[in-house]
Amino acid sequence: MNAADTAFILVCSALVMFMTPGLALFYGGLVRARNVLSTTMHSFILVGVASIVWAVIGYTLAFGPDIGGVIGGLDFAFLNGVGMEPSETVTNIPHLLFMVFQCMFAVITPALISGAYAERIRFRAMLLFSVLWLVVVYAPMAHWVWGGGWMFGIGALDFAGGAVVHMSSAAAALAAAHVLGRRHGYGREPFVPHNLPMTVLGAGILWFGWFGFNAGSALAANGLAANAFVTTHLCAAAAAVSWMAAEWLHSGKPTTLGAASGAVAGLVVITPAAGFVAPMPAIIMGLIGGALCYGGVLMKHVFKYDDALDVVGVHGVGGTFGALATGIFASSAVNTASGLLEGNPSQLWIQFISVVATWLFCYVASRILFHVVDALVGLRADVESEVAGLDVSEHNETGYQL
């Protein structure tokens, strides 16, 4: 066991935990004032709920002994056998530390989905769906990619969660938009963010925490972590500029929201690639990815679905592009894998297979879960509650006193 690595991953775990309150601010500022608390609550409460689910059953399903390449066994249920010594697979840090580092990923992923159903879902439905989704969708995805499952077996590259976190949450977000339908008044009245400074603060916290998300995925305080840190920062920086430029050309004005959204898009794009690509390709990925995600946000107007806070456009498009770009730019000088530009076109094909499989599984499973939850507790708030605002109707409180 390595003391430096242990200290580093402890700090990274705390950084990733801080991302979810940051997401609460990011999302909270984007909704109307009457839904600010309900929206921030979606993210904040999952720090509690998802952590318990992960400790009881999620971790073992994701990282327990492989069963047929599909799911982990129950050896680590209730954290049985997860102690202060290293595990058989991660030998440089305590097993408990690896578990809690992965826990923070499990916390933020269902919170990302909440951006799609903001301003119209009942709180009890959100809680039930999140618990079921962690067990049925997230844990298998984590096992497939990181726990020795079939995607790991075919050589799919996902350094910190392009498929496990971003595409999975985006597929669920798309399912949510399809099942719940549009918010009352959508397309007929303005839906204007009520507090953009809050959103920008949230974006800054996400950028800060993402260094733990990506650099920490090296699982050691080493050169690979440094590479992941640098590629993360440069891709986010490039995407912030790219989104702003695309928006400026398209609408005639650069916006603060666009710059913040672009930075988050770049962070999404680099997530699967951070430990496989060099810094200059990361800038290229950010420049392309920022503009692509801006276009992805416009898709909802073309296809007429109400993804309230653009989870599909940012995390879906960004995660998909990042996964495919990993298959192009992966360098053996950074890690053990090489991509198309180093004469290995098969890696791009593997990445494509992993993208299609992730979207299909996560969308279908999430859509089924939404229908199950709807049948059990009812998904959507009634029109009267939606018009009054979910802060009052679901939580009996308001964000601001006038």
C-alpha positions as CSV (number, residue, x, y, z in Angstrom):
1,M,0.0,0.0,0.0
2,N,1.3,3.4,-1.0
3,A,0.9,6.4,1.4
4,A,1.2,9.0,-1.4
5,D,-1.4,7.3,-3.6
6,T,-3.7,6.9,-0.6
7,A,-3.5,10.6,0.3
8,F,-4.1,11.6,-3.3
9,I,-7.2,9.4,-3.8
10,L,-8.6,10.6,-0.5
11,V,-8.4,14.2,-1.8
12,C,-9.8,13.2,-5.2
13,S,-12.7,11.4,-3.5
14,A,-13.5,14.7,-1.7
15,L,-13.2,16.6,-4.9
16,V,-15.7,14.3,-6.7
17,M,-18.1,14.5,-3.8
18,F,-18.0,18.3,-4.1
19,M,-19.1,18.1,-7.7
20,T,-22.6,17.0,-6.8
21,P,-23.4,20.2,-4.7
22,G,-21.7,22.1,-7.6
23,L,-24.2,20.4,-9.9
24,A,-27.0,21.4,-7.6
25,L,-26.0,25.0,-8.0
26,F,-25.4,24.7,-11.8
27,Y,-28.9,23.2,-12.3
28,G,-30.6,25.3,-9.6
29,G,-29.7,28.5,-11.4
30,L,-31.0,27.3,-14.7
31,V,-34.6,26.7,-13.6
32,R,-37.3,29.3,-12.7
33,A,-37.2,30.7,-9.2
34,R,-40.2,28.7,-8.0
35,N,-38.3,25.4,-8.7
36,V,-34.8,26.3,-7.4
37,L,-35.0,24.3,-4.2
38,S,-36.7,21.2,-5.7
39,T,-34.0,21.2,-8.4
40,T,-31.0,21.6,-6.0
41,M,-32.6,19.0,-3.7
42,H,-32.5,16.4,-6.5
43,S,-28.7,16.5,-6.5
44,F,-28.1,17.2,-2.9
45,I,-30.2,14.3,-1.5
46,L,-28.5,11.9,-3.7
47,V,-25.3,12.4,-1.8
48,G,-27.1,10.6,0.9
49,V,-29.4,8.2,-0.9
50,A,-26.9,7.0,-3.5
51,S,-24.1,6.5,-1.0
52,I,-26.3,4.1,1.1
53,V,-27.4,2.2,-2.0
54,W,-23.8,1.9,-3.1
55,A,-22.5,0.6,0.2
56,V,-25.3,-1.9,0.6
57,I,-25.6,-3.4,-2.9
58,G,-24.2,-1.2,-5.7
59,Y,-20.5,-1.6,-5.1
60,T,-20.7,-5.4,-5.0
61,L,-22.7,-5.5,-8.2
62,A,-20.2,-3.3,-9.9
63,F,-16.9,-4.6,-8.6
64,G,-17.7,-8.0,-7.1
65,P,-16.3,-11.1,-8.8
66,D,-17.4,-11.2,-12.5
67,I,-20.5,-13.3,-13.4
68,G,-20.6,-13.9,-17.1
69,G,-19.3,-10.5,-18.0
70,V,-22.6,-9.0,-17.0
71,I,-22.6,-8.3,-13.3
72,G,-20.6,-8.6,-10.1
73,G,-21.2,-11.2,-7.5
74,L,-22.5,-10.5,-4.0
75,D,-19.2,-11.0,-2.2
76,F,-19.0,-7.4,-1.1
77,A,-22.7,-6.8,-0.2
78,F,-23.0,-4.5,2.9
79,L,-19.2,-3.9,2.4
80,N,-18.4,-7.4,3.6
81,G,-14.7,-7.9,3.1
82,V,-14.1,-4.3,2.1
83,G,-11.6,-3.1,4.7
84,M,-8.5,-1.1,5.3
85,E,-6.2,-3.4,3.3
86,P,-5.8,-3.2,-0.5
87,S,-8.1,-5.4,-2.6
88,E,-6.8,-8.1,-5.0
89,T,-7.3,-5.8,-8.0
90,V,-6.3,-2.4,-6.7
91,T,-3.2,-3.1,-4.6
92,N,-1.8,0.4,-3.8
93,I,-4.7,1.9,-1.8
94,P,-7.1,0.6,0.9
95,H,-10.1,-1.3,-0.5
96,L,-12.4,1.1,1.5
97,L,-10.8,4.1,-0.3
98,F,-11.4,2.6,-3.8
99,M,-15.0,1.8,-2.8
100,V,-15.7,5.4,-1.6
101,F,-13.9,7.0,-4.6
102,Q,-16.2,4.9,-6.9
103,C,-19.1,5.9,-4.6
104,M,-18.8,9.5,-5.6
105,F,-19.2,8.6,-9.2
106,A,-22.4,6.7,-8.4
107,V,-23.7,9.7,-6.5
108,I,-23.3,12.3,-9.3
109,T,-24.5,10.1,-12.2
110,P,-28.3,9.9,-11.2
111,A,-28.0,13.5,-10.2
112,L,-27.1,14.4,-13.8
113,I,-30.3,12.8,-15.0
114,S,-32.3,15.2,-12.9
115,G,-31.6,18.0,-15.3
116,A,-33.9,16.4,-17.8
117,Y,-37.0,16.0,-15.6
118,A,-36.5,19.2,-13.6
119,E,-39.6,21.3,-12.8
120,R,-42.1,18.5,-13.3
121,I,-41.3,15.3,-11.5
122,R,-42.7,14.3,-8.1
123,F,-40.0,14.0,-5.4
124,R,-41.0,10.5,-4.3
125,A,-40.8,9.3,-7.9
126,M,-37.4,10.8,-8.3
127,L,-36.1,9.0,-5.2
128,L,-37.6,5.6,-6.2
129,F,-36.3,5.9,-9.8
130,S,-32.8,6.9,-8.7
131,V,-32.5,3.9,-6.3
132,L,-33.7,1.5,-9.0
133,W,-31.6,3.0,-11.7
134,L,-28.4,2.7,-9.6
135,V,-29.0,-1.0,-9.1
136,V,-30.4,-1.9,-12.5
137,V,-28.5,0.4,-14.9
138,Y,-25.5,2.1,-13.2
139,A,-24.0,-0.9,-11.4
140,P,-24.0,-3.2,-14.5
141,M,-22.5,-0.4,-16.6
142,A,-19.7,0.1,-14.1
143,H,-19.1,-3.6,-14.1
144,W,-19.0,-3.9,-17.8
145,V,-16.4,-1.2,-18.2
146,W,-14.4,-1.1,-15.0
147,G,-15.3,-4.3,-13.1
148,G,-14.1,-6.9,-15.5
149,G,-17.2,-7.1,-17.6
150,W,-17.7,-7.7,-21.3
151,M,-16.8,-4.1,-22.4
152,F,-13.6,-4.4,-20.5
153,G,-13.0,-7.7,-22.1
154,I,-13.2,-6.4,-25.7
155,G,-10.9,-3.5,-24.8
156,A,-13.3,-0.5,-24.7
157,L,-11.5,2.5,-23.3
158,D,-13.3,4.7,-20.7
159,F,-10.8,6.3,-18.4
160,A,-13.2,8.1,-16.0
161,G,-16.8,7.5,-17.2
162,G,-17.7,8.6,-20.7
163,A,-20.0,5.6,-21.0
164,V,-20.5,4.8,-17.3
165,V,-21.4,8.3,-16.2
166,H,-22.2,10.6,-19.1
167,M,-23.8,8.4,-21.9
168,S,-25.7,6.4,-19.3
169,S,-27.2,9.5,-17.7
170,A,-28.0,11.1,-21.0
171,A,-29.8,8.0,-22.3
172,A,-31.9,8.0,-19.1
173,A,-32.5,11.7,-19.5
174,L,-33.8,11.1,-23.0
175,A,-36.1,8.4,-21.7
176,A,-37.3,10.8,-19.0
177,A,-38.1,13.5,-21.6
178,H,-40.1,11.0,-23.7
179,V,-42.0,9.5,-20.8
180,L,-42.8,12.6,-18.8
181,G,-43.5,14.9,-21.8
182,R,-43.1,18.6,-21.9
183,R,-43.4,21.0,-19.0
184,H,-46.7,22.9,-18.8
185,G,-46.5,25.9,-21.1
186,Y,-43.3,24.7,-22.9
187,G,-43.1,26.3,-26.3
188,R,-45.7,28.9,-25.4
189,E,-44.1,30.9,-22.6
190,P,-40.5,31.7,-21.7
191,F,-38.4,29.4,-19.5
192,V,-35.6,31.7,-18.5
193,P,-32.8,30.8,-16.0
194,H,-33.5,32.7,-12.8
195,N,-29.9,33.0,-11.4
196,L,-27.1,32.7,-13.9
197,P,-24.4,33.7,-11.3
198,M,-25.4,30.6,-9.4
199,T,-25.0,28.5,-12.5
200,V,-21.6,29.9,-13.3
201,L,-20.5,29.2,-9.7
202,G,-21.7,25.7,-10.1
203,A,-19.8,25.3,-13.3
204,G,-16.6,26.5,-11.6
205,I,-17.1,24.0,-8.8
206,L,-17.7,21.2,-11.4
207,W,-14.5,22.2,-13.2
208,F,-12.6,22.2,-9.9
209,G,-14.0,18.9,-8.8
210,W,-13.4,17.3,-12.2
211,F,-9.7,17.2,-11.6
212,G,-10.4,14.6,-8.9
213,F,-12.9,12.9,-11.2
214,N,-10.3,12.4,-14.0
215,A,-6.9,12.6,-12.4
216,G,-8.0,10.4,-9.6
217,S,-9.0,7.7,-12.1
218,A,-5.3,7.0,-12.5
219,L,-5.7,5.6,-8.9
220,A,-2.1,6.8,-8.1
221,A,-0.2,10.0,-7.7
222,N,1.9,9.5,-10.8
223,G,2.5,10.8,-14.3
224,L,-0.7,9.4,-15.7
225,A,-2.7,11.4,-13.1
226,A,-0.8,14.5,-14.2
227,N,-1.6,13.9,-17.8
228,A,-5.3,13.4,-17.0
229,F,-5.3,16.6,-15.0
230,V,-3.7,18.6,-17.9
231,T,-5.9,17.1,-20.6
232,T,-9.0,17.8,-18.5
233,H,-8.1,21.4,-18.1
234,L,-7.1,22.1,-21.7
235,C,-10.2,20.3,-23.2
236,A,-12.5,22.3,-20.9
237,A,-10.8,25.5,-21.8
238,A,-11.0,24.8,-25.5
239,A,-14.6,23.8,-25.4
240,A,-15.6,27.0,-23.4
241,V,-14.1,29.0,-26.2
242,S,-15.5,26.8,-29.0
243,W,-19.1,26.9,-27.6
244,M,-18.9,30.7,-27.1
245,A,-17.7,31.1,-30.7
246,A,-20.4,28.9,-32.1
247,E,-23.1,30.6,-30.2
248,W,-21.7,34.0,-31.2
249,L,-21.8,33.1,-34.9
250,H,-25.2,31.5,-34.6
251,S,-27.1,34.0,-32.4
252,G,-25.0,37.1,-32.7
253,K,-24.1,37.3,-29.0
254,P,-21.7,35.4,-26.7
255,T,-23.4,34.5,-23.4
256,T,-22.1,33.7,-19.9
257,L,-24.3,30.6,-19.9
258,G,-22.7,29.5,-23.2
259,A,-19.2,29.8,-21.8
260,A,-20.1,27.9,-18.6
261,S,-22.0,25.2,-20.6
262,G,-19.0,24.9,-23.0
263,A,-16.6,24.3,-20.1
264,V,-18.8,21.5,-18.8
265,A,-19.2,20.1,-22.3
266,G,-15.4,20.0,-22.6
267,L,-15.1,18.2,-19.2
268,V,-17.6,15.6,-20.5
269,V,-15.7,15.2,-23.8
270,I,-12.4,14.5,-22.1
271,T,-13.7,12.2,-19.4
272,P,-13.3,8.9,-21.3
273,A,-10.0,10.0,-22.9
274,A,-8.1,11.9,-20.1
275,G,-5.7,9.1,-19.4
276,F,-5.3,7.9,-23.0
277,V,-4.6,11.1,-25.0
278,A,-1.9,13.8,-25.0
279,P,-2.5,17.5,-24.2
280,M,-2.6,18.8,-27.8
281,P,-5.3,16.3,-29.0
282,A,-7.3,17.2,-25.9
283,I,-7.4,20.8,-27.2
284,I,-8.6,19.6,-30.6
285,M,-11.3,17.4,-28.9
286,G,-12.4,20.5,-26.9
287,L,-12.6,22.7,-29.9
288,I,-14.7,20.2,-31.8
289,G,-16.7,19.0,-28.8
290,G,-17.8,22.5,-27.6
291,A,-19.3,23.3,-31.0
292,L,-20.9,19.8,-31.3
293,C,-22.5,20.1,-27.9
294,Y,-23.9,23.5,-28.7
295,G,-25.5,21.9,-31.8
296,G,-26.6,19.0,-29.6
297,V,-28.6,21.4,-27.4
298,L,-30.4,22.7,-30.4
299,M,-31.5,19.2,-31.3
300,K,-34.3,19.3,-28.7
301,H,-36.0,22.1,-30.7
302,V,-35.8,20.0,-33.9
303,F,-37.0,16.8,-32.3
304,K,-39.4,18.6,-29.9
305,Y,-38.5,16.9,-26.6
306,D,-38.2,18.8,-23.3
307,D,-34.8,18.0,-21.9
308,A,-35.1,20.9,-19.4
309,L,-31.4,21.5,-18.6
310,D,-29.8,19.9,-21.7
311,V,-28.5,16.7,-20.3
312,V,-28.7,15.0,-23.7
313,G,-27.1,17.8,-25.6
314,V,-24.1,18.1,-23.3
315,H,-23.6,14.8,-21.6
316,G,-25.0,12.6,-24.4
317,V,-23.3,14.3,-27.4
318,G,-20.2,15.1,-25.4
319,G,-19.8,11.7,-23.9
320,T,-20.4,10.0,-27.3
321,F,-18.0,12.2,-29.1
322,G,-15.4,11.8,-26.4
323,A,-15.6,8.0,-26.5
324,L,-15.2,7.9,-30.3
325,A,-12.4,10.5,-30.2
326,T,-10.6,8.3,-27.7
327,G,-10.5,5.6,-30.4
328,I,-8.9,8.1,-32.7
329,F,-6.4,10.0,-30.5
330,A,-5.4,7.3,-27.9
331,S,-1.6,7.2,-27.7
332,S,0.7,4.5,-26.5
333,A,3.0,7.2,-25.3
334,V,0.4,8.1,-22.6
335,N,-1.0,4.7,-21.8
336,T,-1.1,1.1,-23.1
337,A,-3.7,1.8,-25.8
338,S,-3.3,3.2,-29.3
339,G,-6.0,4.6,-31.6
340,L,-6.7,5.2,-35.2
341,L,-4.0,7.8,-35.7
342,E,-1.4,5.4,-34.4
343,G,-2.5,2.7,-36.9
344,N,-5.0,0.9,-34.8
345,P,-8.5,1.4,-36.5
346,S,-9.9,-1.5,-34.5
347,Q,-10.0,0.6,-31.4
348,L,-12.4,3.1,-33.0
349,W,-14.6,0.2,-33.9
350,I,-14.5,-1.1,-30.3
351,Q,-15.4,2.4,-29.1
352,F,-18.3,2.5,-31.5
353,I,-19.7,-0.9,-30.2
354,S,-19.4,0.4,-26.7
355,V,-21.3,3.6,-27.5
356,V,-24.2,1.8,-29.3
357,A,-24.5,-0.8,-26.5
358,T,-24.5,1.9,-23.8
359,W,-27.2,4.0,-25.4
360,L,-29.4,1.0,-26.2
361,F,-29.2,-0.6,-22.8
362,C,-29.4,2.5,-20.7
363,Y,-32.3,4.0,-22.7
364,V,-34.4,0.9,-22.8
365,A,-33.8,0.0,-19.1
366,S,-34.4,3.6,-18.0
367,R,-37.6,3.9,-19.9
368,I,-38.9,0.7,-18.4
369,L,-38.0,1.9,-14.9
370,F,-39.8,5.2,-15.5
371,H,-43.0,3.3,-16.4
372,V,-42.6,1.1,-13.4
373,V,-42.2,4.1,-11.1
374,D,-45.1,5.8,-12.7
375,A,-47.3,2.8,-12.0
376,L,-46.2,2.5,-8.4
377,V,-46.1,6.2,-7.2
378,G,-46.9,8.4,-10.2
379,L,-44.2,10.3,-12.0
380,R,-45.4,13.7,-12.8
381,A,-46.7,16.5,-10.7
382,D,-50.2,17.7,-11.6
383,V,-50.7,20.9,-13.5
384,E,-51.7,22.9,-10.4
385,S,-48.5,21.9,-8.5
386,E,-46.3,22.5,-11.6
387,V,-47.7,26.0,-12.1
388,A,-47.3,26.8,-8.3
389,G,-43.8,25.5,-8.4
390,L,-42.4,22.3,-7.0
391,D,-40.7,24.1,-4.1
392,V,-44.0,24.8,-2.5
393,S,-46.0,21.8,-3.8
394,E,-43.4,19.1,-3.1
395,H,-41.3,20.6,-0.2
396,N,-43.5,23.4,1.3
397,E,-40.8,26.0,1.2
398,T,-39.5,28.7,-1.1
399,G,-36.0,29.7,-2.2
400,Y,-36.5,33.4,-1.9
401,Q,-38.5,35.6,0.5
402,L,-40.0,38.7,-1.3
